[in-house]
Amino acid sequence: MSRLPVWERLRAPDRRPLKVAAVERRTFDVLRVVDGDLRDVDGATVFDAWTDADGYVLRAAVLDDVTVTPYEVRAAELEIEDGDGRLEALLAGSGVVATLGELEHLACACRGVAADAVYRAVSNGWETVDQLKRATRVAFGVCQGRRCVPWLAARLELAADDPRAQVTPRPPLVPVPASVLAAFVPEEPAL
């Protein structure tokens, strides 16, 4: 079975409206994240994470047809495998985010930004991936730069671990429907 790219995992295949279930909460001593998913939590895809005094808090969701089940998962320890660096960078506040990829005539296939727009921005003095992102709208699409950021860094002749080759990681790590985010808002008590 072929896995969907992480940025496509929380969308109904035919764009039908999603039905959001109640948030399920789970706690683990050690939690494994493999390719952005929580295998021990029904394969839920992680879209936000932070640390607190007890360890880690992750928000994730799993899609079954058009029903989304959101999860808030707490863990004392976190093991991350086969990630692209975004989760680690989000938890650390910064870090290396790198994947392989090459584009032909489009610098950003998600947003339809032409490569020549990037080259013009470079010739106008933009020197970092983050600057090019803001100048051209590259890396704002559904993949959130997973396909185009490595291409941009290569064009700027920056090593993958160079801070100028990175974009600032911010949640959500993958596109999340607003209805899923709304499930985490505490309900107001009735008056």
Buried (B, 14 or more C-beta within 10 A) or exposed (E): EEEEEBBBBBBBEEEEEBEBBEBBEBEBEEBBBBEBBBEBBBBBBBBBBEEEEEBBBBBBBBBEEBEBBBBBBBBEEBEBEEBBBBBBBBBEEEBBBBBEBEBEEBBBBBBEBBBEBBEEBBEEEBEBBBBBBBBBBBBBBBBBBBBBBBBBBBBBEBEBEBEEBBBEBEBBBBBBBEEBBEBEEEEEEEE
